[in-house]
Amino acid sequence: MKKPGHIVLLVVGIILSLLGVTMAAAGAAAAWLASSQDDGAFFTSPTERYTVSSRALVSPQLDAVGEGTPERLPFDVGTLRLRATATEAGREVFIGIAPQNEVDGYLAGVHHTELREVKFQPFRPVYRDVPGSSTPAAPGAQRFWAASASGPGEQELTWNIAPGNWTVVVMNADASGGVSADLQAGFRSDLIKPAAMGLLFAGVLAILIGVPLLVLGAVGLGRAGGSPGQPPSTSAAAQGPAPARAMSSPLHFTGQLDPALSPWMWLVKWFLAIPHFFVLLFLWFAFAVTSIMAWFAILFTGRYPLSLFHFNVGVLRWNWRVAFYAYGVGGTDHYPPFSLSRTDYPANVEVDYPPRLSRGLVLVKSWLLLIPHLLIVAAFTGTATWAWRTQDGPAGVINDRGGGLSLLGLLVLIALVILLFTGNYPRPLFAFIMGINRWVYRVLIYGALLRDEYPPFRLDQGPADPDSLQPPPSDGTANQP
């Protein structure tokens, strides 16, 4: 099959696999929810206090099933349970559910409050006040309620969900102003369990079809990405004497700074690179799937499948080109090619193919052994976060959070701002940024099982790998000046 055929296989496999994973995850979550509502149990929200100065608190419109559906359905959609307790002693609370148009007519000209949104953790309701001067009749005397409850203490109503547009209304039973109540909502449905089983079945079926197609596409593209008859290891040092092999890194990571960078083009590179971001989103998913396949291959054979190796290195290569162009360095104005293969682009990644890999290391190196490096990489690339408290929030409660740039992102931004005002990209800063990226990619190839050599704790700066220089003679004699 030619390369376009492999691309089609890869794309179809990625789409089916993503859909399968999403449906299977949703089905598993729904199955867990269904198991927790056994014996008539409800899923309940936290009990929170709602206080308004008007005569009624009105919920947002509840589109239970939607307009245009029959008045009665052949199955039970679910049951809604609402509980309300007046917070003021001696007050009686009313809670009811009614069609939207009936509530609008009842509260026309009446001062009431619409609940627009509820934010949790911390709890914070968002209201919209509707002015009015009319005095409504007692809510309990109205006949349009689909379900209602009224009285002192905790009041509870249950309602079998029906098609239409509905609204929940909370009032004082005497329709007086100043409503304050503790409210809780609950829901249960017998449809959750069959829906969960259907999602699980469909998800597993999509995965069983999609993953083989994805792997076949990756294998085909991997064959096209490697040179015919390529030896197991391609670096000169790796094929040379033992001292040279000891100095050599299996990762060949380069990035050549463009001497004629545009001072302003980096401002739009984020937008220009959107097509690459979209493609890389799917390629990284394929990378994860093929890495899992490679994990089993290494465990049972001690070898990384060559075609999958070339494909995964190609994904790393593509990602590095886009990072070098846009957010990771901003070191060139040449638009990255849409290719997994080697090109003459200023940024490149090569990884020597390992003839053998340890079956034991594959069990621990992607998570346990990488912990020190993951902490360092997180310090380089993780974003800082902070929090603040709003004046209306309770003391000691964090109401909002924010985030900023990572160390790598900050350094790149500083370099590009200097480029904007001076026309020159600072060379020492470029070397340092390259060193951080090189460290990250060394950790990537080790965590992705591509090599067994543990990444060095070393920040090798500059456009090229330091061990790509000519190694010393194998007999230990130094060159004379």
Solvent accessible surface area in square Angstrom, and as a share of the most:
residue,aa,sasa,rsa
1,M,158,0.71
2,K,167,0.71
3,K,94,0.40
4,P,90,0.57
5,G,21,0.20
6,H,30,0.13
7,I,77,0.39
8,V,90,0.52
9,L,37,0.19
10,L,9,0.04
11,V,72,0.41
12,V,60,0.34
13,G,0,0.00
14,I,5,0.03
15,I,82,0.42
16,L,50,0.25
17,S,1,0.00
18,L,56,0.28
19,L,95,0.47
20,G,0,0.00
21,V,73,0.42
22,T,87,0.50
23,M,53,0.23
24,A,18,0.14
25,A,60,0.46
26,A,44,0.34
27,G,0,0.00
28,A,53,0.41
29,A,55,0.43
30,A,18,0.14
31,A,27,0.21
32,W,171,0.60
33,L,69,0.34
34,A,2,0.02
35,S,62,0.40
36,S,57,0.36
37,Q,10,0.04
38,D,75,0.39
39,D,153,0.79
40,G,43,0.41
41,A,39,0.31
42,F,43,0.18
43,F,50,0.21
44,T,69,0.40
45,S,39,0.25
46,P,80,0.50
47,T,77,0.45
48,E,40,0.18
49,R,140,0.51
50,Y,23,0.09
51,T,81,0.47
52,V,14,0.08
53,S,92,0.59
54,S,1,0.01
55,R,64,0.23
56,A,0,0.00
57,L,8,0.04
58,V,11,0.06
59,S,24,0.15
60,P,63,0.40
61,Q,88,0.39
62,L,57,0.28
63,D,88,0.46
64,A,31,0.24
65,V,56,0.32
66,G,19,0.18
67,E,141,0.63
68,G,86,0.83
69,T,51,0.30
70,P,82,0.52
71,E,160,0.72
72,R,209,0.76
73,L,43,0.22
74,P,127,0.80
75,F,107,0.45
76,D,81,0.42
77,V,30,0.17
78,G,2,0.02
79,T,23,0.14
80,L,27,0.13
81,R,33,0.12
82,L,16,0.08
83,R,69,0.25
84,A,0,0.00
85,T,42,0.25
86,A,19,0.14
87,T,41,0.24
88,E,82,0.37
89,A,110,0.85
90,G,85,0.82
91,R,72,0.26
92,E,81,0.37
93,V,3,0.01
94,F,2,0.01
95,I,4,0.02
96,G,0,0.00
97,I,0,0.00
98,A,0,0.00
99,P,39,0.24
100,Q,47,0.21
101,N,110,0.56
102,E,72,0.32
103,V,2,0.01
104,D,77,0.40
105,G,54,0.52
106,Y,30,0.11
107,L,4,0.02
108,A,69,0.53
109,G,44,0.42
110,V,3,0.02
111,H,49,0.22
112,H,21,0.09
113,T,6,0.03
114,E,40,0.18
115,L,22,0.11
116,R,138,0.50
117,E,87,0.39
118,V,41,0.23
119,K,83,0.35
120,F,101,0.42
121,Q,178,0.79
122,P,30,0.19
123,F,55,0.23
124,R,65,0.24
125,P,32,0.20
126,V,57,0.33
127,Y,74,0.28
128,R,121,0.44
129,D,84,0.43
130,V,31,0.18
131,P,109,0.69
132,G,35,0.33
133,S,113,0.73
134,S,54,0.35
135,T,101,0.58
136,P,13,0.08
137,A,60,0.47
138,A,46,0.36
139,P,1,0.00
140,G,55,0.52
141,A,75,0.58
142,Q,45,0.20
143,R,237,0.86
144,F,45,0.19
145,W,31,0.11
146,A,49,0.38
147,A,19,0.15
148,S,55,0.36
149,A,16,0.13
150,S,56,0.36
151,G,7,0.06
152,P,90,0.57
153,G,42,0.40
154,E,111,0.50
155,Q,30,0.13
156,E,80,0.36
157,L,8,0.04
158,T,74,0.43
159,W,21,0.07
160,N,102,0.52
161,I,30,0.15
162,A,30,0.23
163,P,20,0.12
164,G,21,0.20
165,N,36,0.18
166,W,32,0.11
167,T,0,0.00
168,V,17,0.10
169,V,0,0.00
170,V,4,0.03
171,M,0,0.00
172,N,6,0.03
173,A,22,0.17
174,D,99,0.51
175,A,3,0.03
176,S,31,0.20
177,G,34,0.32
178,G,24,0.23
179,V,2,0.01
180,S,16,0.10
181,A,1,0.01
182,D,33,0.17
183,L,29,0.14
184,Q,36,0.16
185,A,40,0.31
186,G,2,0.02
187,F,67,0.28
188,R,44,0.16
189,S,6,0.04
190,D,98,0.51
191,L,69,0.34
192,I,29,0.15
193,K,105,0.44
194,P,78,0.49
195,A,55,0.42
196,A,0,0.00
197,M,96,0.43
198,G,40,0.38
199,L,62,0.31
200,L,51,0.25
201,F,143,0.60
202,A,38,0.29
203,G,0,0.00
204,V,73,0.42
205,L,86,0.43
206,A,12,0.09
207,I,48,0.25
208,L,116,0.58
209,I,85,0.43
210,G,0,0.00
211,V,30,0.17
212,P,67,0.42
213,L,44,0.22
214,L,0,0.00
215,V,28,0.16
216,L,101,0.50
217,G,0,0.00
218,A,0,0.00
219,V,31,0.18
220,G,3,0.03
221,L,12,0.06
222,G,0,0.00
223,R,168,0.61
224,A,59,0.46
225,G,14,0.14
226,G,11,0.10
227,S,57,0.37
228,P,136,0.85
229,G,81,0.78
230,Q,35,0.16
231,P,64,0.40
232,P,71,0.45
233,S,20,0.13
234,T,59,0.34
235,S,12,0.08
236,A,90,0.70
237,A,18,0.14
238,A,27,0.21
239,Q,111,0.49
240,G,20,0.19
241,P,69,0.43
242,A,58,0.45
243,P,67,0.42
244,A,9,0.07
245,R,122,0.44
246,A,89,0.69
247,M,98,0.44
248,S,25,0.16
249,S,14,0.09
250,P,19,0.12
251,L,1,0.01
252,H,46,0.21
253,F,0,0.00
254,T,41,0.24
255,G,0,0.00
256,Q,95,0.42
257,L,19,0.09
258,D,24,0.12
259,P,124,0.78
260,A,83,0.64
261,L,16,0.08
262,S,25,0.16
263,P,50,0.31
264,W,150,0.53
265,M,47,0.21
266,W,22,0.08
267,L,96,0.48
268,V,62,0.35
269,K,3,0.01
270,W,119,0.42
271,F,146,0.61
272,L,65,0.32
273,A,0,0.00
274,I,88,0.45
275,P,64,0.40
276,H,0,0.00
277,F,71,0.30
278,F,125,0.52
279,V,46,0.27
280,L,9,0.05
281,L,119,0.59
282,F,51,0.21
283,L,9,0.05
284,W,72,0.25
285,F,38,0.16
286,A,0,0.00
287,F,15,0.06
288,A,50,0.39
289,V,15,0.09
290,T,0,0.00
291,S,17,0.11
292,I,93,0.47
293,M,67,0.30
294,A,0,0.00
295,W,71,0.25
296,F,99,0.41
297,A,25,0.19
298,I,2,0.01
299,L,46,0.23
300,F,141,0.59
301,T,68,0.40
302,G,0,0.00
303,R,116,0.42
304,Y,0,0.00
305,P,46,0.29
306,L,79,0.39
307,S,18,0.12
308,L,7,0.04
309,F,3,0.01
310,H,23,0.10
311,F,1,0.00
312,N,0,0.00
313,V,5,0.03
314,G,0,0.00
315,V,0,0.00
316,L,0,0.00
317,R,9,0.03
318,W,17,0.06
319,N,20,0.10
320,W,0,0.00
321,R,0,0.00
322,V,0,0.00
323,A,4,0.03
324,F,0,0.00
325,Y,0,0.00
326,A,3,0.02
327,Y,79,0.30
328,G,2,0.02
329,V,0,0.00
330,G,1,0.01
331,G,0,0.00
332,T,0,0.00
333,D,31,0.16
334,H,104,0.46
335,Y,92,0.35
336,P,1,0.01
337,P,41,0.26
338,F,104,0.43
339,S,25,0.16
340,L,23,0.11
341,S,30,0.19
342,R,95,0.35
343,T,56,0.33
344,D,145,0.75
345,Y,22,0.08
346,P,34,0.21
347,A,1,0.01
348,N,33,0.17
349,V,0,0.00
350,E,34,0.15
351,V,11,0.06
352,D,2,0.01
353,Y,23,0.09
354,P,4,0.03
355,P,68,0.43
356,R,128,0.47
357,L,9,0.04
358,S,44,0.28
359,R,119,0.43
360,G,46,0.44
361,L,56,0.28
362,V,2,0.01
363,L,91,0.45
364,V,44,0.25
365,K,2,0.01
366,S,45,0.29
367,W,148,0.52
368,L,81,0.40
369,L,61,0.30
370,L,5,0.02
371,I,80,0.41
372,P,61,0.38
373,H,0,0.00
374,L,81,0.40
375,L,123,0.61
376,I,50,0.26
377,V,22,0.13
378,A,57,0.44
379,A,71,0.55
380,F,27,0.11
381,T,52,0.30
382,G,37,0.35
383,T,84,0.49
384,A,63,0.49
385,T,100,0.58
386,W,134,0.47
387,A,43,0.33
388,W,116,0.41
389,R,137,0.50
390,T,40,0.23
391,Q,184,0.82
392,D,113,0.59
393,G,20,0.19
394,P,83,0.52
395,A,107,0.83
396,G,57,0.55
397,V,50,0.29
398,I,64,0.33
399,N,16,0.08
400,D,40,0.21
401,R,170,0.62
402,G,20,0.19
403,G,49,0.47
404,G,29,0.27
405,L,97,0.48
406,S,16,0.10
407,L,74,0.37
408,L,19,0.09
409,G,21,0.20
410,L,80,0.40
411,L,23,0.12
412,V,4,0.02
413,L,71,0.35
414,I,74,0.38
415,A,0,0.00
416,L,3,0.02
417,V,56,0.32
418,I,65,0.33
419,L,3,0.02
420,L,63,0.31
421,F,162,0.68
422,T,83,0.48
423,G,35,0.34
424,N,102,0.52
425,Y,13,0.05
426,P,30,0.19
427,R,148,0.54
428,P,107,0.67
429,L,33,0.16
430,F,6,0.03
431,A,23,0.18
432,F,60,0.25
433,I,0,0.00
434,M,0,0.00
435,G,0,0.00
436,I,0,0.00
437,N,7,0.04
438,R,0,0.00
439,W,22,0.08
440,V,26,0.15
441,Y,8,0.03
442,R,8,0.03
443,V,9,0.05
444,L,53,0.26
445,I,6,0.03
446,Y,4,0.02
447,G,21,0.20
448,A,8,0.06
449,L,7,0.03
450,L,0,0.00
451,R,27,0.10
452,D,35,0.18
453,E,84,0.37
454,Y,90,0.34
455,P,7,0.04
456,P,43,0.27
457,F,112,0.47
458,R,108,0.39
459,L,51,0.26
460,D,14,0.07
461,Q,93,0.41
462,G,10,0.10
463,P,54,0.34
464,A,42,0.33
465,D,4,0.02
466,P,58,0.36
467,D,25,0.13
468,S,67,0.44
469,L,133,0.66
470,Q,164,0.73
471,P,41,0.26
472,P,78,0.49
473,P,52,0.33
474,S,67,0.43
475,D,105,0.54
476,G,69,0.66
477,T,83,0.48
478,A,81,0.63
479,N,128,0.65
480,Q,152,0.68
481,P,174,1.10
